[in-house]
Amino acid sequence: MADRTSFLGGRIPVEVEIMAKHLKDLDKDFFRKILKVVVNAVEGKDCRDSLKSLADNGTLSEEQLSHIITGIHGLLKEALRLPTSSLKQEIFKEDLRELRISEEFIADFASVVFGNRRASLEAAAVEHGPRLPTVEDIRWRVDVAISTSSLARALQPSILMQMKLTDGSSHRFEVPVSKFQDLRYNVALILKEMNDLEKKSILKIQD
Amino acid sequence: MTVDVLLQSSVTVGTSELQKVGNIFLQLKLVVRKGNSTENVYMELTLPQFYNFLHEMERAKASMDCFS
């Protein structure tokens, strides 16, 4: 027996064990269809229609199908969490063999985790992490007030900014010139800090 | 209920958009009372929109003068 723990952890998750049992009698093409739908879901795409067509297929009961989908989802999530420098393909395949999954299915799993779709799956994982809404669009305008209710000849410049965020909200605000200088300074400071961080080797750790 | 009306005329001298610089517009700020607190309503009007607004205000004033 191997003297290291599986990539799935010390205790294999229940849903993965149940899935492994169900995979024994599963048709290869149907498995590939299910795998494709789960990979799309992990990428963040809407899979309601494809899930419905899988359920309507009729060869599996709803309970069996949901066990398989949950298991595949759990397995992929665990495998994708580990960087490719930590989890090598051979170790991944060995761990799946311990679960008594057939070689064909192991090859399919490996092609998802280690194939060319890996980059887009990792990008989707970063995006779906816990994050605040991000800035989608920034627009600005420099206006000079000619006259106001209180001053006939104001002639004051001001900067108007509009920021649209990814959650759909829009913020419009004025920036006085002194605060704008502060903003410029802080932006330059952030860029410098980011540049310095990139040079630090702590961000390049590999285990 | 409108408590206060503030008006400001401005000209755009620079923008991130591909619009004509030199655009004149008016900013209107209405201070509205909502229950116990006040809310600020901000609007921007082009010159034609402002003249329309002025016309409507003068019509309203004329009607009110009729009844007083």
Boltz contact constraints between the chains, C-beta under 6 A:
constraints:
  - contact:
      token1: [A, 139]
      token2: [B, 16]
      max_distance: 6.0
  - contact:
      token1: [A, 140]
      token2: [B, 16]
      max_distance: 6.0
  - contact:
      token1: [A, 141]
      token2: [B, 12]
      max_distance: 6.0
  - contact:
      token1: [A, 141]
      token2: [B, 15]
      max_distance: 6.0
  - contact:
      token1: [A, 142]
      token2: [B, 13]
      max_distance: 6.0
  - contact:
      token1: [A, 142]
      token2: [B, 14]
      max_distance: 6.0
  - contact:
      token1: [A, 143]
      token2: [B, 10]
      max_distance: 6.0
  - contact:
      token1: [A, 143]
      token2: [B, 12]
      max_distance: 6.0
  - contact:
      token1: [A, 144]
      token2: [B, 11]
      max_distance: 6.0
  - contact:
      token1: [A, 144]
      token2: [B, 13]
      max_distance: 6.0
  - contact:
      token1: [A, 145]
      token2: [B, 8]
      max_distance: 6.0
  - contact:
      token1: [A, 145]
      token2: [B, 10]
      max_distance: 6.0
  - contact:
      token1: [A, 146]
      token2: [B, 9]
      max_distance: 6.0
  - contact:
      token1: [A, 147]
      token2: [B, 9]
      max_distance: 6.0
  - contact:
      token1: [A, 148]
      token2: [B, 8]
      max_distance: 6.0
  - contact:
      token1: [A, 149]
      token2: [B, 6]
      max_distance: 6.0
  - contact:
      token1: [A, 149]
      token2: [B, 7]
      max_distance: 6.0
